[in-house]
């Protein structure tokens, strides 16, 4: 089954959920959506400038469109929640910083190229037992 892509609006909803401002089953208010939506483009630019992650298509403002990579989605929502915490009076909560730090590390790992494994080979003449002393050692 192919992975689902997420939209800008999905990212906003998840960030609001991470902030804990929504009750179960509640839909976010338009002003809450707009408040978080204004932070997405600066956040994406900051992550790219800091060489943490590159988000290909975050969508257009006003919570439309975009195809956010499913592998990046949860980490981006955690970073976005940390960016938005001041709007809800949560700036003193250290848990957002911890989640952001973990999310940024995850985004760095996702952006790394696949590891290539090169093994160091030893010349057969230098292998143990291959070199013999000529003087009766």
Secondary structure, 3 states (H helix, E strand, C coil): CCCCCECHHHHHHHHHHHHCCCCCCCCCCHHHHHHHHHHHHHHHHHHHHCCCCCCCCCCECCCECCCECHHHHHHHHHHHHHHHHHHHCCCCCHHHHHHHHHHHHHHHHHHCCCCCCCCCCCCHHHCCCCCCCCCCC
